[in-house]
Amino acid sequence: MRCASCRFFLPVLMLALLPAAFARAEPVSGADAAEIRAVIYRQIDAFKRDDAQGAFALVSPAVREAFGTPQKFLAVVRMAYRAVYRPAAVVFMDMLILGDEVVQQVQVTDRGGQVWIAYYGMQRQPDGSWRTNGCRLAQPVRIIPA
């Protein structure tokens, strides 16, 4: 898969995976927030070790179905999500509730020193655990003084 097709496919996939916009999520408890951060941290750690199986084990069933195999998933992350694949620094920020989606914001600094915000959509599983349900990278807006 070429990078140009990744840039098209991944945002489309993210939109397709978003739940209904008007549903309401339940508030996230402190324990849930800690688990969400731990899941994201473990996934980033798996990326750092090229552990495709470990990273893929932390995604939602919809993401598993979309990518099919751990190797395909890791290949796309390696190519299109380098900031979370090999971050120099990771800082957890605020958690957002958008519709019935819990979104964890993570400030990621890549190896080149550029800062990114990773928006991790999180999904609670039937057993109560949390899984990543997609990630969108954006560079923060820079305000230039007049």
C-alpha positions as CSV (number, residue, x, y, z in Angstrom):
1,M,0.0,0.0,0.0
2,R,1.5,3.3,-1.0
3,C,1.6,6.3,1.4
4,A,-0.8,8.3,-0.8
5,S,-3.5,5.6,-0.5
6,C,-2.8,5.4,3.3
7,R,-3.5,9.1,3.6
8,F,-6.9,8.6,1.9
9,F,-7.8,5.2,3.4
10,L,-7.1,5.9,7.0
11,P,-9.2,9.0,7.4
12,V,-12.1,7.3,5.6
13,L,-11.7,4.3,7.9
14,M,-11.7,6.6,10.9
15,L,-14.9,8.2,9.9
16,A,-16.5,4.8,9.2
17,L,-15.6,3.6,12.7
18,L,-17.0,6.6,14.5
19,P,-20.2,5.8,16.4
20,A,-23.4,7.7,16.0
21,A,-22.8,11.3,16.7
22,F,-25.8,12.0,18.9
23,A,-25.5,9.1,21.4
24,R,-24.2,10.0,24.8
25,A,-21.2,8.3,26.4
26,E,-21.2,7.6,30.1
27,P,-18.7,9.6,32.1
28,V,-15.2,8.0,32.3
29,S,-14.2,6.9,35.8
30,G,-10.7,7.5,37.1
31,A,-10.0,3.7,36.8
32,D,-11.2,3.7,33.1
33,A,-9.0,6.8,32.4
34,A,-6.0,5.0,33.8
35,E,-6.8,1.8,31.8
36,I,-7.3,3.8,28.6
37,R,-3.9,5.5,29.1
38,A,-2.3,2.1,29.8
39,V,-3.7,0.6,26.7
40,I,-2.3,3.4,24.5
41,Y,1.0,3.3,26.3
42,R,1.3,-0.5,25.8
43,Q,0.4,-0.1,22.1
44,I,3.1,2.5,21.6
45,D,5.5,0.3,23.4
46,A,4.6,-2.6,21.1
47,F,5.2,-0.4,18.1
48,K,8.7,0.6,19.4
49,R,9.5,-3.2,19.6
50,D,8.0,-4.0,16.2
51,D,5.6,-6.3,18.1
52,A,2.8,-6.5,15.5
53,Q,0.9,-9.1,17.5
54,G,1.0,-7.1,20.7
55,A,-0.1,-3.8,19.1
56,F,-2.9,-5.6,17.1
57,A,-4.2,-7.2,20.3
58,L,-5.0,-3.7,21.6
59,V,-7.3,-2.7,18.7
60,S,-11.1,-2.9,18.5
61,P,-12.8,-5.7,16.6
62,A,-13.7,-3.2,13.8
63,V,-10.1,-2.2,13.4
64,R,-9.0,-5.9,13.4
65,E,-11.5,-6.6,10.6
66,A,-10.4,-3.6,8.6
67,F,-6.7,-4.5,8.6
68,G,-7.0,-8.3,8.7
69,T,-3.5,-9.1,10.0
70,P,-1.1,-7.7,12.6
71,Q,1.5,-7.4,9.9
72,K,-0.7,-5.2,7.7
73,F,-1.7,-3.1,10.7
74,L,2.0,-2.5,11.7
75,A,3.0,-1.8,8.1
76,V,0.4,1.0,7.9
77,V,1.4,2.5,11.3
78,R,5.1,2.3,10.3
79,M,4.4,4.2,7.0
80,A,1.7,6.7,7.9
81,Y,1.9,7.1,11.7
82,R,5.6,7.4,12.3
83,A,5.1,9.8,15.2
84,V,3.4,7.1,17.3
85,Y,5.5,4.3,15.7
86,R,8.7,5.7,17.1
87,P,8.0,8.6,19.4
88,A,10.7,10.5,21.2
89,A,8.3,11.7,23.9
90,V,4.6,11.0,24.8
91,V,2.5,13.2,27.1
92,F,-1.1,12.3,27.9
93,M,-3.5,15.2,27.7
94,D,-7.2,15.7,28.2
95,M,-9.8,13.1,27.5
96,L,-12.8,14.1,25.4
97,I,-16.3,12.7,25.1
98,L,-17.6,13.1,21.5
99,G,-21.0,11.5,21.1
100,D,-20.5,8.1,22.5
101,E,-16.8,8.0,21.6
102,V,-14.1,8.5,24.3
103,V,-11.1,10.3,22.7
104,Q,-7.8,10.4,24.5
105,Q,-5.5,13.2,23.3
106,V,-1.8,12.4,23.4
107,Q,1.0,14.9,22.6
108,V,3.6,13.0,20.7
109,T,7.0,14.4,19.8
110,D,8.6,12.6,16.8
111,R,12.3,11.8,16.5
112,G,12.7,15.0,14.3
113,G,11.4,17.1,17.2
114,Q,8.0,17.9,15.6
115,V,5.0,17.9,18.0
116,W,1.8,16.1,17.1
117,I,-1.5,15.6,18.8
118,A,-2.7,12.0,18.5
119,Y,-6.5,11.6,19.0
120,Y,-7.1,8.0,20.0
121,G,-10.7,6.9,19.7
122,M,-11.3,4.3,22.4
123,Q,-13.9,1.6,22.6
124,R,-15.1,-0.3,25.7
125,Q,-15.4,-4.1,25.0
126,P,-18.2,-6.3,26.3
127,D,-15.8,-7.6,29.0
128,G,-15.2,-4.0,30.2
129,S,-11.7,-3.7,28.8
130,W,-10.7,-0.8,26.5
131,R,-9.3,-1.0,23.0
132,T,-8.1,1.6,20.5
133,N,-10.6,2.2,17.8
134,G,-8.5,4.5,15.5
135,C,-6.0,7.3,15.8
136,R,-5.9,10.6,14.0
137,L,-2.6,12.6,14.0
138,A,-2.7,16.4,13.7
139,Q,-0.1,19.1,14.2
140,P,-1.1,21.7,16.7
141,V,-2.0,25.1,15.4
142,R,0.9,27.6,15.7
143,I,0.0,31.2,16.6
144,I,2.4,33.6,15.0
145,P,2.5,37.0,16.8
146,A,1.7,40.0,14.6
